[in-house]
Amino acid sequence: MRARNPSLSLPVVATPSTTIAPAQDQGNRPAISWLRRRWNIKPEYQWIILSGFFMAVIIGVSIGVGWAFKLHPLNLADSQAVEGNVVSLTTTLIAIDPVGQTMTMDWFATYPCDFNTNPSNCPDINIFFDEWVEISSPSSGGPVPSNTLPSPTFFLNTTDYFLGFKNESDGRFSTPIFRTILAITSAGTGRTLQSYPFDKYFSQISIFAQNAADNSSIGVAIPATDGLATGFNAILQGSLSGVEDNFGTLLKTIVVTRGQVVRVYSLLVVMAVWFITLIFIGACIVSVFFGKGMSASVLVLPPATLFAFTQLRGTLPGAPAGFGATVFLSNFVGILPCLALLTFCSVFMTAIFLFRNPERDSPHWEKISANYSIFQARGHTSGA
């Protein structure tokens, strides 16, 4: 029997000491620890409370921002009280069309004279608006446009008005309500529809009234206004409004812009489109040009996103349908370049299936990973 040589022994391999870091105690987290000390809440309910708290904060902030950016009704009312023998016009804003550059408004006429005591002091009235309405060309068969005194927009028959509307003794009358389609323009603002959602328009409403019998001037006032156009803020520009001349002509200048909520939403859509596009560009570069393996479900996302972007663009408030209708600032800086980039990503990330299995790392990527691991190991060694 051969004796064991005590000098022979297995080689001892030096291994670096490895310390396993203990799992982080979730009770040491500041928020959870505070809940435990303050309210003695069980750990299984702490995440529910914190999640509910953050959800309530997000909902509250979202509602607050939406309420702060809400649209405001049109306000053209005169600052002074309506007194004397004047025609009062209460108006309601109905709609604004930025493509046709028109603004639709309803007007309700009232006249305060005492018809029962002295009917002669209540003459029939012609109400005039500056003919800055939908302009018709001479070839359409209508009157030739000119800068002469316009035709009456509305005729107020005071006899029918007081017998039917005021005294209610004769119901055979028409309600003194009429609708105007006024023109708005972006001339001089430098912000046309192409600047959506920062386009800007203005409109000047010029109103005057005359006695239908002798054409003498009668004052006009706007005691109250209401209504709003979806997606637009219509604001009175006070410095260019008021009584314009000795004939009682009333001038109101309105500035029309997109609502703040429309602008914020449009900017968020453009930012989201760019973030998604940049992520797909990065995935395309890493997978196609550097050969990193990637799930096939990720590689087919860019073609599907192309259709999603067109649907997302359709949610922009007030944007005309179709890319051919007009060109917006959001199209220039957001939708169109992102669609072009995503198209190229879709081509490359789909064509890669023809040359290799995209779910496996290519030799080029394995070499890059190996070089990075060596570089990282050298960094740790030099740091030690």
Stockholm file with secondary structure:
# STOCKHOLM 1.0

chainA/1-384         MRARNPSLSLPVVATPSTTIAPAQDQGNRPAISWLRRRWNIKPEYQWIILSGFFMAVIIGVSIGVGWAFKLHPLNLADSQAVEGNVVSLTTTLIAIDPVGQTMTMDWFATYPCDFNTNPSNCPDINIFFDEWVEISSPSSGGPVPSNTLPSPTFFLNTTDYFLGFKNESDGRFSTPIFRTILAITSAGTGRTLQSYPFDKYFSQISIFAQNAADNSSIGVAIPATDGLATGFNAILQGSLSGVEDNFGTLLKTIVVTRGQVVRVYSLLVVMAVWFITLIFIGACIVSVFFGKGMSASVLVLPPATLFAFTQLRGTLPGAPAGFGATVFLSNFVGILPCLALLTFCSVFMTAIFLFRNPERDSPHWEKISANYSIFQARGHTSGA
#=GR chainA/1-384 SS CCCCCTTCCCCCCCCCCCCCCCCCCGGGSHHHHHHHHHHCCCHHHHHHHHHHHHHHHHHHHHHHHHHHTCCCCCCCCCSSCCCSSEEEEEEEEEEEETTTTEEEEEEEEECCCCTTTCGGGSCCEEEEECSCBSCCCGGGTSCCCCSSCCCCSEEECHHHIIIIIISCSCCCCCCSEEEEEEECBCTTTSCCGGGTTSCEEEEEEEEEEEETTTCCEEEEECCCEECCCTTEEEEECGGGCEECSTTCCEEEEEEEEECHHHHHHHHHHHHHHHHHHHHHHHHHIIIIISCCCCCHHHHTHHHHHHHHHHHHHTTSTTCCSSTTTCCCHHIIIIIHHHHHHHHHHHHHHHHGGGTSCTTSCCHHHHHHHHHHHHHHHHHHHHHC
#=GC SS_cons         CCCCCTTCCCCCCCCCCCCCCCCCCGGGSHHHHHHHHHHCCCHHHHHHHHHHHHHHHHHHHHHHHHHHTCCCCCCCCCSSCCCSSEEEEEEEEEEEETTTTEEEEEEEEECCCCTTTCGGGSCCEEEEECSCBSCCCGGGTSCCCCSSCCCCSEEECHHHIIIIIISCSCCCCCCSEEEEEEECBCTTTSCCGGGTTSCEEEEEEEEEEEETTTCCEEEEECCCEECCCTTEEEEECGGGCEECSTTCCEEEEEEEEECHHHHHHHHHHHHHHHHHHHHHHHHHIIIIISCCCCCHHHHTHHHHHHHHHHHHHTTSTTCCSSTTTCCCHHIIIIIHHHHHHHHHHHHHHHHGGGTSCTTSCCHHHHHHHHHHHHHHHHHHHHHC
//
